Amino acid sequence: MPVKKLPLIYGGLISVTLFILVYFVLTQQARGDEGGAYLPSFEQAYSLWPALDLSPYWSISSFYLWVVASLQAIIGDFAGAQFLLLGRILSLFCWLGLVLFHLRSTSYKALAVLFNPYVLIYSVRAHPFLPGILLFSIFWTLTRQNKKIGLLFLPIAVNFQVFIGGAIGLFMPRFPLQGKEVSRVIILGLLAVSGVLITWLTWGGMYPPKFVNHVFFKEYHVNGKPSFGYLGTVLMLAGSTLWLVGNRTIADIREHKTYSCTVIASLLLAAIALYFIADIIAIAREASQRVFGAYYQAGWVISYVVIGFGWLRLHRDHYSLFFGLLGAAVLLVTLPYLYERISVFATIAPCLAWCSLQKNETQQEALILVMCCLFVLCSIAYQLYGSL
């Protein structure tokens, strides 16, 4: 595929994808969290605007609610359903901004992250995920340019999505430790913690009645235990990106036997842990039950191992990526359930930041282009038949 045609081809892909996403923004009915948790939260935030409303739901940032309420106030009064439309448009603008920024910087590998089916799904949801990723990307870009103003974006990004704070593992200093690098990580850690504290302090300390009465809340939030399975699933699911952005061939994998054996052994240990300690829910369990029947738990674990083999494809140093993913996973351990979509969410900020560093390497544009097209088709199928 000639390199000179790539910008035009990617432009066409983005244009078609944007058209499809706009269609879903305008026509999709509220489902799952949008109707049950976000819509009443938007309405309450707007009723109190310009004052900051304490979020009635831990996972919804009060500042995110304030942003959506502000857009509502600027545009004028709408019917209640229009709150969701504003939130969806905000998410779509954030996604488009991220795509255009990375395309302009010739970091085509980043599109393997931004076209992840779950990212596309939530680019048309009234949800703080895409705004949080955009804020983290601004932080990442500015701090790499030694602009201290960039540090201000980290607490806000973490406030929008708490697990983004774990991505500061990208800055983990190497041994031997250097004083300046350690100090920087400590400062970034404090900023990330401040984002979590802001989320906690601006939470109203309650849950919507509809959520409290749902069987999900009673089964997991009341009786659930910390889910250490995230320590494995986040790192494994990152392999779905690494299959596409890595450059090692089979010959390279064989040549670097020590690293390859370490990856395989680590995945097998993680698989054993997941099989015995993890209780999966949502799409992963439903799909595994349909495909593997009574052996769905084993089938689910094997699927994650296969995805995790993407780590074998890496040929350059990925020290920072590993700790960024690990930090994000640690922040999810307190959740009393194991959701595959949340595991995917935790991979996005570290993988996107890491991909942005590799624009000078082989981009594998053809493979990424083909997979982006498949990802779009997967997201369309979910928008039509999915539940969240």
Secondary structure per residue as TSV (DSSP state, phi and psi in degrees):
chain	resnum	aa	ss	phi	psi
A	1	M	-	360.0	119.4
A	2	P	-	-63.5	134.9
A	3	V	G	-61.2	-34.9
A	4	K	G	-64.9	-19.5
A	5	K	G	-88.3	-11.8
A	6	L	H	-62.4	-46.7
A	7	P	H	-56.5	-41.1
A	8	L	H	-66.3	-41.9
A	9	I	H	-63.8	-45.1
A	10	Y	H	-66.8	-35.4
A	11	G	H	-60.6	-41.0
A	12	G	H	-65.2	-42.1
A	13	L	H	-61.0	-45.7
A	14	I	H	-66.1	-39.7
A	15	S	H	-63.6	-46.2
A	16	V	H	-64.9	-43.8
A	17	T	H	-62.5	-42.3
A	18	L	H	-62.7	-41.3
A	19	F	H	-59.6	-44.0
A	20	I	H	-64.8	-42.9
A	21	L	H	-66.6	-39.7
A	22	V	H	-61.2	-39.6
A	23	Y	H	-59.2	-44.9
A	24	F	H	-70.6	-33.6
A	25	V	H	-58.0	-42.0
A	26	L	H	-84.2	-25.4
A	27	T	H	-113.8	-17.4
A	28	Q	-	-72.9	135.1
A	29	Q	-	-78.2	150.1
A	30	A	-	-65.3	130.9
A	31	R	-	-137.2	154.7
A	32	G	T	58.5	-130.7
A	33	D	H	-63.7	-30.6
A	34	E	I	-57.3	-49.9
A	35	G	I	-81.2	-35.5
A	36	G	I	-83.1	-30.4
A	37	A	I	-122.9	-43.2
A	38	Y	I	-77.9	-44.4
A	39	L	H	-59.4	-51.1
A	40	P	H	-62.5	-30.1
A	41	S	H	-69.4	-40.9
A	42	F	H	-60.8	-45.2
A	43	E	H	-62.7	-41.9
A	44	Q	H	-68.0	-41.5
A	45	A	H	-62.0	-39.4
A	46	Y	H	-68.4	-34.8
A	47	S	H	-66.8	-24.3
A	48	L	H	-102.5	-8.0
A	49	W	T	-60.6	142.5
A	50	P	T	-85.8	2.6
A	51	A	S	-67.4	151.6
A	52	L	-	-82.2	121.8
A	53	D	-	-86.0	134.1
A	54	L	-	-70.1	124.0
A	55	S	B	-60.7	134.8
A	56	P	S	-83.8	6.1
A	57	Y	S	-145.5	122.2
A	58	W	T	-53.2	-39.9
A	59	S	T	-82.2	-3.3
A	60	I	S	-103.5	118.0
A	61	S	-	-66.9	133.2
A	62	S	H	-62.5	-34.8
A	63	F	H	-72.7	-32.9
A	64	Y	H	-63.4	-43.5
A	65	L	H	-60.7	-38.5
A	66	W	H	-66.1	-38.7
A	67	V	H	-62.6	-47.0
A	68	V	H	-64.9	-41.5
A	69	A	H	-63.0	-36.0
A	70	S	H	-65.8	-42.1
A	71	L	H	-61.0	-40.4
A	72	Q	H	-62.1	-42.3
A	73	A	H	-67.2	-37.0
A	74	I	H	-67.4	-42.2
A	75	I	H	-77.0	-36.5
A	76	G	-	118.0	178.3
A	77	D	-	-69.9	136.9
A	78	F	-	-131.5	170.5
A	79	A	-	-67.2	158.4
A	80	G	T	-53.4	-37.4
A	81	A	T	-64.0	-20.9
A	82	Q	H	-71.5	-18.3
A	83	F	H	-59.9	-42.5
A	84	L	H	-64.3	-37.8
A	85	L	H	-61.0	-42.9
A	86	L	H	-64.6	-42.7
A	87	G	H	-63.0	-38.8
A	88	R	H	-67.8	-41.8
A	89	I	H	-63.0	-39.3
A	90	L	H	-60.9	-45.4
A	91	S	H	-62.0	-42.4
A	92	L	H	-66.1	-39.5
A	93	F	H	-63.8	-39.1
A	94	C	H	-64.6	-43.3
A	95	W	H	-62.2	-46.4
A	96	L	H	-63.4	-40.1
A	97	G	H	-61.4	-41.9
A	98	L	H	-64.2	-43.2
A	99	V	H	-63.5	-47.9
A	100	L	H	-66.7	-36.8
A	101	F	H	-62.3	-47.4
A	102	H	H	-72.6	-31.7
A	103	L	H	-67.8	-39.3
A	104	R	H	-65.1	-34.5
A	105	S	T	-85.3	8.2
A	106	T	T	60.6	23.6
A	107	S	-	-92.7	74.7
A	108	Y	G	-65.5	-26.0
A	109	K	G	-61.1	-29.3
A	110	A	G	-62.2	-24.1
A	111	L	H	-67.4	-23.8
A	112	A	H	-64.7	-25.0
A	113	V	H	-88.1	-45.7
A	114	L	H	-72.5	-18.1
A	115	F	T	-101.6	10.3
A	116	N	-	-52.6	134.6
A	117	P	H	-51.8	-38.5
A	118	Y	H	-69.0	-34.8
A	119	V	H	-65.3	-42.8
A	120	L	H	-64.0	-40.2
A	121	I	H	-59.8	-46.0
A	122	Y	H	-85.2	-4.6
A	123	S	T	-73.3	-12.1
A	124	V	T	-120.7	25.9
A	125	R	S	-115.2	144.5
A	126	A	S	-77.0	88.9
A	127	H	S	-152.9	146.1
A	128	P	S	-78.8	2.4
A	129	F	H	-61.3	-56.2
A	130	L	H	-65.5	-43.5
A	131	P	H	-58.1	-37.8
A	132	G	H	-64.7	-41.7
A	133	I	H	-65.0	-38.9
A	134	L	H	-63.4	-44.2
A	135	L	H	-62.4	-40.7
A	136	F	H	-65.6	-38.3
A	137	S	H	-63.8	-38.1
A	138	I	H	-63.4	-45.2
A	139	F	H	-57.9	-48.2
A	140	W	H	-62.0	-43.3
A	141	T	H	-67.5	-46.4
A	142	L	H	-68.5	-40.6
A	143	T	H	-67.9	-30.6
A	144	R	H	-70.3	-18.2
A	145	Q	T	-98.0	13.2
A	146	N	T	60.9	35.9
A	147	K	-	-102.8	111.3
A	148	K	G	-63.0	-23.2
A	149	I	G	-60.5	-25.9
A	150	G	G	-63.4	-27.4
A	151	L	G	-62.6	-26.1
A	152	L	G	-67.1	-22.6
A	153	F	H	-80.5	-19.1
A	154	L	H	-67.1	-49.8
A	155	P	H	-61.0	-34.2
A	156	I	H	-69.2	-42.4
A	157	A	H	-62.9	-42.0
A	158	V	H	-66.4	-35.8
A	159	N	H	-63.7	-37.4
A	160	F	H	-68.5	-40.1
A	161	Q	S	-144.8	108.5
A	162	V	G	-58.0	-40.1
A	163	F	G	-67.5	-13.3
A	164	I	G	-61.2	-26.0
A	165	G	G	-58.2	-30.9
A	166	G	G	-66.3	-19.6
A	167	A	G	-66.8	-9.8
A	168	I	G	-65.9	-11.6
A	169	G	G	-58.6	-17.6
A	170	L	G	-59.2	-23.3
A	171	F	G	-97.1	9.6
A	172	M	-	-54.7	123.2
A	173	P	-	-73.3	152.1
A	174	R	-	-86.4	164.3
A	175	F	S	-89.8	142.9
A	176	P	S	-71.9	146.0
A	177	L	-	-68.4	137.3
A	178	Q	-	-106.4	135.2
A	179	G	H	-53.9	-42.8
A	180	K	H	-65.8	-40.4
A	181	E	H	-69.1	-40.2
A	182	V	H	-63.1	-42.5
A	183	S	H	-61.4	-40.8
A	184	R	H	-63.4	-42.6
A	185	V	H	-65.0	-39.6
A	186	I	H	-62.4	-43.5
A	187	I	H	-62.5	-45.2
A	188	L	H	-63.7	-38.1
A	189	G	H	-62.4	-41.7
A	190	L	H	-65.2	-37.9
A	191	L	H	-65.5	-41.0
A	192	A	H	-65.1	-42.8
A	193	V	H	-62.2	-37.2
A	194	S	H	-63.5	-34.8
A	195	G	H	-64.1	-40.4
A	196	V	H	-65.0	-42.7
A	197	L	H	-64.1	-37.7
A	198	I	H	-62.3	-41.8
A	199	T	H	-60.3	-44.6
A	200	W	H	-65.2	-44.5
A	201	L	H	-69.8	-25.2
A	202	T	T	-101.1	16.2
A	203	W	B	-94.3	134.9
A	204	G	-	-71.5	-6.5
A	205	G	S	77.7	23.1
A	206	M	-	-146.4	167.7
A	207	Y	-	-122.4	149.7
A	208	P	-	-58.2	142.0
A	209	P	H	-53.5	-39.2
A	210	K	H	-63.2	-34.7
A	211	F	H	-74.3	-42.5
A	212	V	H	-62.6	-35.5
A	213	N	T	-83.0	-4.8
A	214	H	S	-79.0	146.4
A	215	V	H	-60.8	-29.2
A	216	F	H	-60.9	-44.9
A	217	F	I	-65.0	-45.1
A	218	K	I	-66.5	-36.6
A	219	E	I	-79.0	-38.6
A	220	Y	I	-107.4	-47.8
A	221	H	I	-70.1	-33.7
A	222	V	I	-84.6	-44.5
A	223	N	T	-110.2	-1.4
A	224	G	-	-74.6	162.7
A	225	K	-	-121.4	160.4
A	226	P	-	-52.3	137.4
A	227	S	-	-102.8	97.3
A	228	F	T	-74.6	-6.4
A	229	G	T	-60.5	-24.5
A	230	Y	H	-61.7	-28.3
A	231	L	H	-61.5	-27.9
A	232	G	H	-93.6	-44.3
A	233	T	H	-67.2	-37.8
A	234	V	H	-62.6	-47.7
A	235	L	H	-67.3	-37.4
A	236	M	H	-66.4	-47.3
A	237	L	H	-68.7	-21.2
A	238	A	T	-63.0	-23.9
A	239	G	H	-60.6	-25.3
A	240	S	H	-62.6	-32.4
A	241	T	H	-78.8	-38.7
A	242	L	H	-69.7	-26.8
A	243	W	H	-56.5	-34.8
A	244	L	H	-90.1	-36.0
A	245	V	H	-96.5	-13.4
A	246	G	-	-76.1	158.6
A	247	N	-	-121.0	-2.2
A	248	R	-	-69.4	135.7
A	249	T	-	-91.0	176.6
A	250	I	H	-60.1	-39.6
A	251	A	H	-61.8	-40.6
A	252	D	H	-65.5	-39.4
A	253	I	H	-62.9	-40.5
A	254	R	H	-68.7	-35.3
A	255	E	H	-67.4	-40.5
A	256	H	S	-95.2	68.9
A	257	K	H	-66.5	-38.3
A	258	T	H	-60.9	-49.6
A	259	Y	H	-63.5	-44.8
A	260	S	H	-61.7	-43.3
A	261	C	H	-65.9	-35.3
A	262	T	H	-64.8	-43.0
A	263	V	H	-62.2	-48.3
A	264	I	H	-62.1	-45.4
A	265	A	H	-63.2	-40.7
A	266	S	H	-64.4	-41.1
A	267	L	H	-65.8	-39.1
A	268	L	H	-66.0	-40.7
A	269	L	H	-64.6	-41.6
A	270	A	H	-63.7	-37.9
A	271	A	H	-63.3	-43.2
A	272	I	H	-62.2	-43.6
A	273	A	H	-63.0	-44.3
A	274	L	H	-62.6	-41.1
A	275	Y	H	-60.0	-37.6
A	276	F	H	-97.5	-24.8
A	277	I	H	-112.3	-16.1
A	278	A	-	-98.5	132.5
A	279	D	-	-111.4	100.8
A	280	I	E	-78.7	151.5
A	281	I	E	-135.9	177.2
A	282	A	T	68.9	-146.7
A	283	I	H	-60.9	-40.1
A	284	A	H	-59.1	-43.0
A	285	R	H	-70.2	-43.5
A	286	E	H	-61.9	-44.5
A	287	A	H	-65.9	-41.5
A	288	S	H	-65.5	-38.3
A	289	Q	H	-65.1	-38.1
A	290	R	H	-69.2	-40.1
A	291	V	H	-84.5	-42.8
A	292	F	H	-107.5	-2.9
A	293	G	G	61.3	-130.3
A	294	A	G	-65.5	-17.7
A	295	Y	G	-98.4	28.4
A	296	Y	H	-61.3	-35.4
A	297	Q	H	-63.4	-44.7
A	298	A	H	-66.0	-41.1
A	299	G	H	-62.8	-39.8
A	300	W	H	-63.7	-45.3
A	301	V	H	-63.9	-43.5
A	302	I	H	-61.8	-39.8
A	303	S	H	-60.2	-41.7
A	304	Y	H	-68.1	-34.4
A	305	V	H	-64.6	-44.3
A	306	V	H	-59.5	-43.6
A	307	I	H	-62.9	-40.8
A	308	G	H	-65.3	-20.9
A	309	F	G	-62.6	-9.7
A	310	G	G	-58.0	-23.9
A	311	W	G	-63.2	-22.5
A	312	L	G	-68.0	-19.0
A	313	R	G	-81.8	-9.8
A	314	L	-	-79.3	136.6
A	315	H	-	-119.8	-9.0
A	316	R	S	-115.0	173.3
A	317	D	-	-61.2	129.2
A	318	H	-	-129.4	30.1
A	319	Y	H	-55.2	-49.6
A	320	S	H	-66.2	-39.4
A	321	L	H	-61.0	-44.7
A	322	F	H	-58.6	-47.2
A	323	F	H	-74.3	-29.1
A	324	G	H	-63.3	-43.9
A	325	L	H	-67.9	-40.8
A	326	L	H	-63.6	-41.8
A	327	G	H	-62.0	-42.9
A	328	A	H	-63.7	-38.8
A	329	A	H	-66.0	-41.2
A	330	V	H	-59.9	-38.6
A	331	L	H	-68.5	-17.5
A	332	L	H	-91.0	-11.4
A	333	V	T	-59.5	-31.5
A	334	T	T	-69.4	-14.8
A	335	L	S	-66.8	138.4
A	336	P	S	-88.5	26.1
A	337	Y	S	-158.7	160.0
A	338	L	E	-117.1	101.9
A	339	Y	E	-102.6	128.6
A	340	E	H	-68.3	-31.1
A	341	R	H	-69.2	-34.3
A	342	I	H	-70.3	-34.9
A	343	S	H	-60.8	-41.6
A	344	V	H	-64.5	-44.8
A	345	F	H	-52.3	-42.3
A	346	A	H	-67.7	-20.2
A	347	T	H	-83.0	-20.4
A	348	I	H	-66.0	-52.7
A	349	A	H	-61.9	-48.7
A	350	P	H	-63.4	-43.0
A	351	C	H	-66.7	-39.2
A	352	L	H	-65.8	-43.3
A	353	A	H	-63.4	-43.4
A	354	W	H	-65.0	-41.9
A	355	C	H	-63.5	-32.1
A	356	S	T	-67.7	-14.8
A	357	L	T	-86.6	-5.8
A	358	Q	-	-114.2	26.6
A	359	K	T	-68.1	-17.6
A	360	N	T	-89.7	-3.1
A	361	E	S	-93.3	173.4
A	362	T	-	-58.5	127.4
A	363	Q	-	-88.3	-20.1
A	364	Q	-	52.9	50.7
A	365	E	H	-60.0	-39.7
A	366	A	H	-62.8	-46.0
A	367	L	H	-63.0	-44.6
A	368	I	H	-64.1	-40.6
A	369	L	H	-61.6	-46.4
A	370	V	H	-62.4	-45.2
A	371	M	H	-68.1	-34.4
A	372	C	H	-61.9	-40.0
A	373	C	H	-63.2	-43.0
A	374	L	H	-64.7	-38.0
A	375	F	H	-63.2	-39.4
A	376	V	H	-61.6	-43.4
A	377	L	H	-62.5	-40.7
A	378	C	H	-62.7	-41.6
A	379	S	H	-67.3	-36.1
A	380	I	H	-62.6	-44.8
A	381	A	H	-60.1	-40.1
A	382	Y	H	-70.6	-38.8
A	383	Q	H	-61.2	-32.7
A	384	L	H	-83.1	-34.6
A	385	Y	H	-124.3	-7.3
A	386	G	-	-76.9	178.0
A	387	S	-	-116.7	-20.1
A	388	L	-	-97.5	360.0
